[in-house]
Amino acid sequence: MNVKRLLAMAMLSLACARAQAPDDPGPIGTLSGNTWVDATLNLKIASATGGTVRSWFILAPPRAMCTIIVDGTTRYTGRFGNLFMSRASVMSSATGNDGFTSRYFSVTNTALENGSTAGHNAYFDIPFSDSVNVRIAGDTAWAAFYTIFYEIGRRPRGRYNEFYARTGDSLLADSNVDDTLLVLKSVGRGAYRSLYFWMLSDSVTGNNRAFEERDFYCVPDGRSVHLSTGTEDYCGYYYNWESAAGLGSRTSDFHGSPTFGKRKDNRYLDAFYRIHELDPIPFGNDFILYWESWGGWPGYPQSRFCHIGYTIIYYLEHSR
């Protein structure tokens, strides 16, 4: 074998190695511990070379308030369980089989000494240049277990590398009025990634699911995109219609209804999620997510009002 051929093979091998490098995992850092917390737990993930949080396991009260700060900027403020799709975050009396599992999230109710903690697993990226600070503030002492894995020095470049989450909780909503869940104006390029939504009907005399029959719309950059013909299609709760005699669940990798059915007080409590892993919806500068009003629902005599809550995860493109 001549020298030129050997040199060509070496160059090809080097080129292949460089091409594969972006897909190779980087070094992994771990933040873990277990402790008895006097109301508030503060966690910090830091690396001088930056990185990306890849996976979470945290045993914590779902109804505790949570703040996530990335590189000094607040990216999420709301109930801890709302971010991790925990039913117990909206139902304080939730006990027993309150868990669910999807590709990105799983929740298991454990009811330790204070009866209010649950185990939360999640797999969504939080890229950072310097640090991620997480504060979980409960209203009582609780047992905390946590393991967070992050990839050191491997922060996505270019597209959609800044994590954000927006939440609303226990909002009184009228089925006669369009509901806007998220408005982003002049934020730059980004992508809508996931929605967790729940509703509790005001009615105790009959089925009041007005907010599960209406159409979701997203409007990137003023261009309307019709996501579904109703929540039942977008999140797939009709799969659960026959099986959930009580507060049941039906979940899959990308969409499902972790909570579905009637509470003991005869009020319906339903929750849904949709994760756009394979089909994130991009926008260039502006984005709106909203429902159209139901219209004919007030013909039902019991009530047209509900209380709703939601969490939306999206990413923006900010190269550094």
Secondary structure, 3 states (H helix, E strand, C coil): CCHHHHHHHHHHHHHHHHHHHHHCCCCEEEEEEEEEECCEEEEEEECCCCEEEEEEEEEECCCCEEEEEECCEEEEEEEHHHHCCCHHHCCCCCCCCCCEECCCEEEEECCCCCCCCEEEEECCCEEECCEEEEEEECCCCEEEEEEEEEEECCCCCCCCCEEEEEEEEEEEEECCCCEEEEEECCCCCEEEEEEEEEEEECCCCCCCCHHHCCCEEEEECCCCEECCCCHHHHCCHHHHCCCCCCCEEEECCCEEEEEECECCCCCEEEEEEEECCCCCEEECCCEEEEECCCCCHHHCCCCCEEEEEEEEEEEECCCC
